[in-house]
Amino acid sequence: MANKGGGARTAGLVLATGLACCACADDAIVGPRVVPAPGVLNLRTGDVGVAALPNMLTDASMQIRAGVRYVLALDGPMTPERRSALEQAGVRLDGYLPTNSWMANLSRTTPERVRALGFVSWAGEYRREWKIDPALRHPLAYRPQTDAGRALAAAGERPATVWLFEHSDGAAAARSLGAIPGVRIFTTETVAGTMSLHVGLRPEALEAVT
């Protein structure tokens, strides 16, 4: 899950799964503040410089793969004109990632069309290692601050909020998550068109979810 530029980074669960979602742990520990910078993704798992990663705009061997979620890094802020140009090129934006980057569905475009836009500096796959906050793998890093959180911890679970990416099928995601042993869905809500699910998660369910 992404951080808003200039805000505090929170430690905890961060998922971006085949269910097209991301999540953070409730009762999270406040971490270091985010420092926005060009060419850097400010993720809850840490800052990532994209310049060192494979770029399909400069590597002709990289092709768009079905079912893969991508990230586009722009050379500056999004504008209405840029959004329109992306849509006309067949790009569907699926959510913002600071700084000046976007999750994207590229199934209806090509690397050549994206490169021709002129303002996309990097395009690559959303990587699996970005999906989970390292703190989640260290139980001692989690200190519940509420009675509900402490009760879940006593039962071997961690409370988490799963946020679906834009254009995701909320009902399908809920069914898939609920079918995973070690995941309990408590409530769901939708804010500004984005659905979230409040869950309890056991450690053994982590790999299945991601």
N, C-alpha and C positions, 0 to 999 in steps of 0.2 A: 504494500500500500504506500502511496506517495505521501510526502510531507508538503505542507504549504510553505512557500519560501519565507525564510526568516523566523519560522516557528520552532518550537522545541521538538526534538525527535523523541518518540516514545518507544521503549523496548517492548518486545512481545511478539506474538504470532503475526506473521505476514505471509499470506498465501495468495498465489495467483495460479489457479489450477485449471485442469481441463473443464472445470465447472465455470470458468470465466469469472473468478472472484478473487478478492484479496481480503485479508482480515488482520485485526490487531487484537491483542489481549486486553481484556478489561482489567481495571486496577493496575494499569501499566506503570512502570517506573519511568520518570522523566529523565531523558538523556541529554546529550549535548545539543546545542542549538544548531539549526541548519544554516549553512552559509551558501546562498545561491551563487552559482558560477556558470559561465558559458561552457557547454560541452560536458556538463556534469549532471547526472541523475541523482537527485536527493531522495533516496529510498529509505524506508525504515530499516532495511538491512545494512545501510551504510551508503556513502557517496560512491558513485561509479563514474569514472571518466570514460566516455565512449570512444575517444580517439584511439585507444589501444585495442578496441574490439573490432571484429570483422564488420566491414561496411559494404552492404550490397550495392551501394551506389558507385563504389570504386573497384569492387571485385566481381568480375564478369562471371565467375564460376558459381556465384550465389544466386539462387532462384527462389521465388516465392513458393512456399510449401503450404499445401492445404492443411487447414486446422491449426496453423501456428499463429500465435499472436505476436505482433511486431511493435517496435518503438521507432518513432521518427523524432529526430532532434532538429529543431529549426535554428537558423542563424540569428533569430531575434524573436520578439513576441508575435503571437498570433494576431492577425487582423481579419476583418470581414472579407477583405479581398483574398487573403491567403486561404482562408477557410473555403471560400468559393472555388478557388483554383484547385485545392485538394479534392474537393467533391467532384469537380469536373474531370479530374484525372483518375477517378475511380477509387479514391481513398475514403474509407469510413473511419472517422475518429471515434475512439472508445474511451476517452478519458485523459485528463491532464496529468503529466508527471513533471514536477519542477526539475530543472529549470528550462522552460521553453521547449518541452518535449511532450509527445502524445502517444498513448497506446493507439494502435491502428489495425484495422482489418484491411489487408492488401489483396484479398482474393479476387478483386475485380480490376486490378491494375498490374503494372509491370515495373521492374526497377528502372527501365528507361523512361517511363512516363513520370515517375517520381523524381528522377534526376533532372529531367527537363524543367521542372518547376523552378529550379534555381535557388530556392531558399531553404531546402532540406539539406542539412550538412551531414547527417548520418542516418542510416536505416539498418536495423538489425533485429534479431529475434529477442523477445523477452525471455531472459535466461532463467533456468530452473533455480540457480543459486540465489536469485533475487527474491524467491518466494517465501523464505522463512527467516525470521529474525534469529540470529545465532543464540540470543538469550533464551529462546524457547527450549533449546537443547540443554540448558543448564538450569534445572529446577530451583536451585538456590537463588537465582537471579529474580525469582518471582516472589513478591511479598504482598499478598492480598490485603486490601485496605478496608474491606467491608465484611459484614457477617456472612453475606451470601458467598463472597469469594472465599472466605475461610472454610465455609462448609463444603464448597466444591473441592478445595485443596485437600481437605480431610478425606474426601471420597476418591482422591487420586485424579481429579480433573482440574482443568484451567478454564475459566470463563473467557470467551472470546467473542468478538463481533465480526462476522463475515460480511464483507461488502462486495456486492456483485458489480462487475464492470458494466458500463453502459451497453444497452442492446442485448443484455443477457436474458435468458428465459428463467425467471425467478422460480416458477413452479417446478421446472425440471431440476434446477440447482438444489432446491429444498429436498426433493425426492432423492437425489443422488447423495447429498450430504447425510440425510437421515438414514440411508441404507448402510452407511459405514459403521462397523462396530466401534464403539468408543466415542461416538459423536451423538450428543443429545441436543436437539433444537428446542429452545425455550420459547422464543418469540420472534416475530419478523416485523419489519416496518419498512416503509418507503418514504424517502425524503428527496424532494426535487427530482423525482423519477428514478432514483437509485435505491435498490432494495438492499436491506441488510438483515442478517440473521444472527440472533444472539444464541450462542451455543456453549455447551460444556464439552471439553475435549480431553481425552485420555492420551498419554504419551504414545501408546502403541498405534493410535489412529493417525499420527502425524504424517507418516509416509504415504498412507492410503489417501489422505486428503490431498496431498501435493502431487 
